[in-house]
Amino acid sequence: MPSIFTFNKPSRHVFALGLCFALGAAPAHAQTVTPPVPLDPPTAPWPGPPEDQDIIIPLILTVRADGSVSAAELPAPRDPTYDAAARTQALTWHFTPALRNGAPIASRIRSEVRFIAPAP
């Protein structure tokens, strides 16, 4: 049984393998990416009936290159009242935008809105 590593004559596979090594040897250009930094606190006014504990709503935010939030998605909806209030609050936030090599860029990040339970 012939070995799979025995090359009696050049083949397309050897050429493809050599091409992969040649292309992989090209130097990579490093890019410096800095995530956006929130300028607003991640809290919001209590929107629903009183509860005895804080409520945290996770979000995925799209932050524009100017630092404003253009979209707020709910990866796991919880309650329509709190979800809507979390989206509304997050759309008002501002960030220092993400940077790529020092230039502002749009980005998507995970964040959360914390509803602090009112005192009884």
C-alpha positions as semicolon CSV with decimal commas, in nm:
position;residue;x (nm);y (nm);z (nm)
1;M;0,000;0,000;0,000
2;P;0,156;0,331;-0,102
3;S;0,208;0,603;0,156
4;I;0,010;0,921;0,114
5;F;0,333;1,114;0,163
6;T;0,522;0,949;-0,124
7;F;0,546;1,179;-0,425
8;N;0,670;1,000;-0,734
9;K;0,568;1,280;-0,967
10;P;0,442;1,634;-0,915
11;S;0,069;1,664;-0,887
12;R;-0,192;1,931;-0,842
13;H;-0,203;1,851;-0,471
14;V;0,166;1,924;-0,423
15;F;0,129;2,250;-0,615
16;A;-0,175;2,351;-0,404
17;L;0,008;2,265;-0,083
18;G;0,310;2,471;-0,190
19;L;0,086;2,760;-0,286
20;C;-0,079;2,752;0,058
21;F;0,260;2,773;0,229
22;A;0,375;3,053;-0,001
23;L;0,062;3,262;0,057
24;G;0,064;3,194;0,428
25;A;0,419;3,326;0,457
26;A;0,318;3,679;0,357
27;P;0,360;3,923;0,645
28;A;0,038;4,018;0,817
29;H;-0,036;4,384;0,872
30;A;-0,130;4,432;1,234
31;Q;-0,429;4,652;1,300
32;T;-0,497;4,815;1,630
33;V;-0,866;4,804;1,720
34;T;-1,000;4,972;2,033
35;P;-1,360;4,898;2,143
36;P;-1,608;5,178;2,209
37;V;-1,622;5,323;2,560
38;P;-1,960;5,420;2,713
39;L;-2,007;5,784;2,810
40;D;-2,346;5,722;2,976
41;P;-2,423;5,499;3,275
42;P;-2,599;5,172;3,184
43;T;-2,894;5,240;3,414
44;A;-3,251;5,335;3,329
45;P;-3,564;5,452;3,514
46;W;-3,781;5,172;3,648
47;P;-4,050;5,107;3,380
48;G;-4,288;4,855;3,529
49;P;-4,451;4,737;3,847
50;P;-4,223;4,739;4,154
51;E;-4,006;4,433;4,210
52;D;-3,770;4,348;4,492
53;Q;-3,454;4,309;4,282
54;D;-3,270;4,484;3,998
55;I;-3,341;4,369;3,644
56;I;-3,065;4,342;3,384
57;I;-3,152;4,329;3,013
58;P;-2,867;4,219;2,782
59;L;-2,840;4,394;2,445
60;I;-2,633;4,392;2,129
61;L;-2,565;4,751;2,026
62;T;-2,454;4,894;1,694
63;V;-2,239;5,198;1,767
64;R;-2,182;5,441;1,479
65;A;-1,845;5,597;1,404
66;D;-1,971;5,918;1,569
67;G;-2,038;5,729;1,896
68;S;-2,418;5,728;1,879
69;V;-2,618;5,405;1,900
70;S;-2,804;5,319;1,580
71;A;-2,954;4,983;1,683
72;A;-3,023;4,786;1,999
73;E;-3,110;4,418;1,963
74;L;-3,237;4,186;2,234
75;P;-3,063;3,846;2,210
76;A;-3,302;3,696;2,467
77;P;-3,628;3,889;2,511
78;R;-3,755;3,879;2,868
79;D;-4,056;4,102;2,923
80;P;-4,210;4,339;2,665
81;T;-4,221;4,634;2,907
82;Y;-3,858;4,604;3,020
83;D;-3,731;4,508;2,674
84;A;-3,887;4,817;2,513
85;A;-3,758;5,043;2,791
86;A;-3,407;4,894;2,759
87;R;-3,401;4,947;2,381
88;T;-3,531;5,304;2,417
89;Q;-3,273;5,388;2,683
90;A;-2,982;5,229;2,493
91;L;-3,065;5,426;2,176
92;T;-3,001;5,749;2,372
93;W;-2,651;5,647;2,486
94;H;-2,327;5,787;2,352
95;F;-1,985;5,625;2,328
96;T;-1,632;5,720;2,246
97;P;-1,635;5,529;1,915
98;A;-1,433;5,220;1,838
99;L;-1,104;5,295;1,664
100;R;-0,913;5,106;1,398
101;N;-0,559;5,237;1,361
102;G;-0,674;5,561;1,527
103;A;-0,973;5,620;1,295
104;P;-1,333;5,598;1,427
105;I;-1,533;5,301;1,299
106;A;-1,880;5,157;1,351
107;S;-1,896;4,849;1,574
108;R;-2,127;4,597;1,740
109;I;-2,088;4,529;2,109
110;R;-2,261;4,343;2,389
111;S;-2,400;4,563;2,664
112;E;-2,675;4,565;2,921
113;V;-2,928;4,798;3,077
114;R;-2,971;4,778;3,453
115;F;-3,305;4,872;3,603
116;I;-3,243;4,946;3,971
117;A;-3,532;4,828;4,188
118;P;-3,716;5,111;4,362
119;A;-3,684;5,129;4,738
120;P;-3,984;4,974;4,916
